Amino acid sequence: MLALPGLFMMGPMATVVALYAERERKKALAGSDVKVKATDVMASVKVMASLIFYPFYCGFFTFIFYEICRVYLEFSRTKSIELSIFFMIVFPIYAMSKQNSILFIPF
């Protein structure tokens, strides 16, 4: 049950990275006579894309969290910033703890 928010928050990024890795895998297979499955290409593309895309993704969710605190919950600016900094620290930890539940998207 605790993995459900992680699925909604990290699912889009995992899907985009998986689709991009699959496209690169097919490109590597088409350009090589030696490669059989090209899983090495897919794994390296997944790691590189995640390392590039994840900080922007965390920043996006932190900004949305800040706006929710300011507009909908009507917290003060300093309280919203404090909570957003806490969210920015806790969100990656939570995402990594729920990683096993969203890595097995069948693509």
Backbone hydrogen bonds in HBPLUS format (Angstrom, degrees):
<---DONOR---> <-ACCEPTOR-->    atom                        ^
c    i                          cat <-CA-CA->   ^        H-A-AA   ^      H-
h    n   atom  resd res      DA  || num        DHA   H-A  angle D-A-AA Bond
n    s   type  num  typ     dist DA aas  dist angle  dist       angle   num
A0004-LEU N   A0001-MET O   3.35 MM   3  5.62 158.1  2.40 104.9 110.9     1
A0007-LEU N   A0003-ALA O   2.89 MM   4  6.15 142.8  2.03 149.1 160.3     2
A0007-LEU N   A0004-LEU O   3.14 MM   3  5.01 121.8  2.49  92.8 107.4     3
A0008-PHE N   A0004-LEU O   3.09 MM   4  6.43 157.2  2.15 151.8 156.8     4
A0009-MET N   A0005-PRO O   2.90 MM   4  6.08 152.0  1.98 147.7 155.8     5
A0010-MET N   A0006-GLY O   2.81 MM   4  5.65 162.3  1.84 143.8 149.5     6
A0011-GLY N   A0007-LEU O   2.79 MM   4  4.95 133.9  2.00 127.4 137.3     7
A0014-ALA N   A0010-MET O   2.97 MM   4  6.17 165.3  2.00 158.6 163.3     8
A0015-THR N   A0011-GLY O   2.90 MM   4  6.03 153.5  1.97 151.4 158.6     9
A0016-VAL N   A0012-PRO O   2.98 MM   4  6.18 165.1  2.00 150.9 154.3    10
A0017-VAL N   A0013-MET O   2.96 MM   4  6.09 167.6  1.97 153.6 157.3    11
A0018-ALA N   A0014-ALA O   2.94 MM   4  5.98 155.2  2.01 140.0 147.3    12
A0019-LEU N   A0015-THR O   2.93 MM   4  6.12 159.4  1.97 150.6 155.8    13
A0020-TYR N   A0016-VAL O   2.97 MM   4  6.13 159.9  2.01 148.6 154.3    14
A0021-ALA N   A0017-VAL O   2.90 MM   4  6.05 158.1  1.95 147.9 154.1    15
A0022-GLU N   A0018-ALA O   2.96 MM   4  6.12 152.8  2.03 143.8 151.1    16
A0023-ARG N   A0019-LEU O   3.03 MM   4  6.26 154.4  2.10 144.8 151.4    17
A0024-GLU N   A0020-TYR O   3.02 MM   4  6.30 157.4  2.08 148.1 154.0    18
A0025-ARG N   A0021-ALA O   2.86 MM   4  6.05 147.2  1.97 143.7 153.4    19
A0026-LYS N   A0022-GLU O   2.99 MM   4  6.24 159.6  2.03 149.3 153.5    20
A0027-LYS N   A0023-ARG O   3.04 MM   4  6.27 150.4  2.13 141.8 150.3    21
A0028-ALA N   A0024-GLU O   2.90 MM   4  6.12 151.7  1.98 144.5 151.8    22
A0029-LEU N   A0025-ARG O   2.90 MM   4  6.16 152.5  1.98 148.2 156.0    23
A0030-ALA N   A0026-LYS O   2.98 MM   4  6.14 153.1  2.06 143.0 149.9    24
A0031-GLY N   A0027-LYS O   3.13 MM   4  6.26 140.3  2.30 138.2 148.2    25
A0042-MET N   A0038-ALA O   3.19 MM   4  6.49 159.6  2.23 143.7 149.3    26
A0043-ALA N   A0039-THR O   2.91 MM   4  6.05 157.8  1.96 144.4 149.8    27
A0044-SER N   A0040-ASP O   3.05 MM   4  6.18 165.3  2.07 145.5 149.5    28
A0045-VAL N   A0041-VAL O   2.95 MM   4  6.06 157.0  2.00 149.2 155.7    29
A0046-LYS N   A0042-MET O   2.98 MM   4  6.12 154.2  2.05 143.8 150.9    30
A0047-VAL N   A0043-ALA O   3.02 MM   4  6.28 158.2  2.06 149.8 155.0    31
A0048-MET N   A0044-SER O   2.98 MM   4  6.14 169.0  2.00 148.4 151.7    32
A0049-ALA N   A0045-VAL O   2.85 MM   4  5.86 166.7  1.87 150.2 154.7    33
A0050-SER N   A0046-LYS O   2.98 MM   4  5.94 154.6  2.05 139.8 147.2    34
A0051-LEU N   A0047-VAL O   2.97 MM   4  6.13 157.0  2.03 148.7 154.9    35
A0052-ILE N   A0048-MET O   3.07 MM   4  6.27 145.1  2.20 144.8 153.8    36
A0053-PHE N   A0049-ALA O   2.82 MM   4  5.81 165.5  1.84 150.7 155.5    37
A0054-TYR N   A0050-SER O   2.94 MM   4  5.45 160.7  1.97 140.8 145.6    38
A0057-TYR N   A0053-PHE O   3.06 MM   4  6.26 151.7  2.14 149.5 158.4    39
A0058-CYS N   A0054-TYR O   2.85 MM   4  6.13 158.1  1.90 158.4 163.2    40
A0059-GLY N   A0055-PRO O   2.97 MM   4  6.14 158.0  2.01 143.6 150.0    41
A0060-PHE N   A0056-PHE O   2.88 MM   4  6.07 151.0  1.96 144.6 152.4    42
A0061-PHE N   A0057-TYR O   3.05 MM   4  6.34 161.5  2.08 149.0 152.9    43
A0062-THR N   A0058-CYS O   2.88 MM   4  6.05 149.7  1.97 146.8 155.9    44
A0063-PHE N   A0059-GLY O   2.94 MM   4  6.12 155.8  2.00 145.4 151.5    45
A0064-ILE N   A0060-PHE O   3.00 MM   4  6.29 157.3  2.06 146.5 152.9    46
A0065-PHE N   A0061-PHE O   2.89 MM   4  6.03 154.9  1.95 142.0 149.2    47
A0066-TYR N   A0062-THR O   2.86 MM   4  6.11 153.9  1.93 146.4 153.6    48
A0067-GLU N   A0063-PHE O   2.95 MM   4  6.23 161.1  1.99 150.3 154.8    49
A0068-ILE N   A0064-ILE O   2.93 MM   4  6.16 153.9  1.99 147.9 155.2    50
A0069-CYS N   A0065-PHE O   2.98 MM   4  6.22 156.9  2.03 147.0 153.2    51
A0070-ARG N   A0066-TYR O   2.93 MM   4  6.20 155.8  1.98 150.6 157.5    52
A0071-VAL N   A0067-GLU O   2.81 MM   4  5.76 169.3  1.82 153.9 156.7    53
A0072-TYR N   A0068-ILE O   3.10 MM   4  5.17 124.8  2.42 118.4 133.2    54
A0073-LEU N   A0068-ILE O   2.99 MM   5  6.32 155.9  2.05 164.1 169.3    55
A0075-PHE N   A0069-CYS O   2.93 MM   6  5.66 178.0  1.93 156.1 156.2    56
A0080-SER N   A0076-SER O   2.90 MM   4  6.08 156.9  1.95 150.3 157.1    57
A0081-ILE N   A0077-ARG O   2.93 MM   4  6.16 153.7  2.00 147.9 155.0    58
A0082-GLU N   A0078-THR O   2.92 MM   4  6.12 161.3  1.96 148.1 153.3    59
A0083-LEU N   A0079-LYS O   2.94 MM   4  6.13 163.2  1.96 148.7 153.2    60
A0084-SER N   A0080-SER O   2.86 MM   4  5.96 148.0  1.97 140.5 150.1    61
A0085-ILE N   A0081-ILE O   2.91 MM   4  6.12 154.6  1.97 150.6 156.4    62
A0086-PHE N   A0082-GLU O   3.05 MM   4  6.31 157.7  2.10 145.2 151.5    63
A0087-PHE N   A0083-LEU O   2.81 MM   4  6.04 153.5  1.88 143.6 151.6    64
A0088-MET N   A0084-SER O   2.80 MM   4  6.00 152.8  1.87 145.2 152.7    65
A0089-ILE N   A0085-ILE O   3.12 MM   4  6.39 137.5  2.31 140.1 150.2    66
A0089-ILE N   A0086-PHE O   3.18 MM   3  5.21 130.6  2.44  95.1 107.9    67
A0090-VAL N   A0086-PHE O   2.91 MM   4  6.13 160.8  1.94 152.8 158.4    68
A0091-PHE N   A0087-PHE O   2.78 MM   4  5.58 164.3  1.81 153.4 156.6    69
A0094-TYR N   A0090-VAL O   2.87 MM   4  6.11 162.6  1.90 162.2 167.6    70
A0095-ALA N   A0091-PHE O   2.83 MM   4  6.00 161.0  1.87 153.0 158.8    71
A0096-MET N   A0092-PRO O   2.92 MM   4  6.05 156.3  1.97 144.1 149.8    72
A0097-SER N   A0093-ILE O   3.02 MM   4  6.23 147.2  2.13 142.3 151.4    73
A0098-LYS N   A0094-TYR O   3.08 MM   4  6.32 137.4  2.27 144.2 154.9    74
A0099-GLN N   A0096-MET O   3.34 MM   3  4.94 164.8  2.36  98.2 101.1    75
A0101-SER N   A0098-LYS O   3.18 MM   3  5.69 138.7  2.36 109.5 119.8    76
A0102-ILE N   A0099-GLN O   3.15 MM   3  5.55 148.1  2.26 109.2 117.9    77
A0103-LEU N   A0099-GLN O   3.09 MM   4  6.08 126.1  2.39 153.7 167.8    78
A0107-PHE N   A0105-ILE O   2.88 MM   2  6.07 110.7  2.37 120.7 104.9    79
